Amino acid sequence: MVRRYVQSHTRRAIYDSGRTPAYDGVAVTWFDDTQAMRVSAGSPEYRSVVADEPNFLAPGPAPFIITKEHVIMA
């Protein structure tokens, strides 16, 4: 199960200045653990997201990392 999902979009000012950013944004998804992430990947909801990816992702592989969060200040 997804615990949290956040999208961070590149600021409009970057485009307005004539620069082209490497990415338009980043999405971060939180799970309880990697097993929960693996289980989620088999869900109908995940398949729905994957089917929609051509509508918002450029063709080709996207960067993907798995991390462990270390809260420094809450």
Residue, then its C-alpha position, 0 to 999 in steps of 0.5 A: m500500500v502506498r503511504r504517501y505520494v508527492q509530486s515536485h514540479t520544476r518552477r515555471a521561472i526556469y522555462d520562462s528564462g529560456r532554460t530547459p531543465a533536465y526534468d520537469g519534476v520528480a515523484v516520490t512514493w512512500f511504502d512501509d518497506t520494500q516488500a510492500m512496494r513489491v506487492s503494490a507493483g502487482s495491484p490493479e492500481y499500479r497497472s493503471v498508473v503504468a498504462d497512463e505513463p505514456n501520457f506524462l513520461a518521456p519515452g525511455p527509461a526513467p531514473f529510479i532509486i529506492t532509498k531509506e528516509h532518515v528524518i533530520m528534523a520534523 
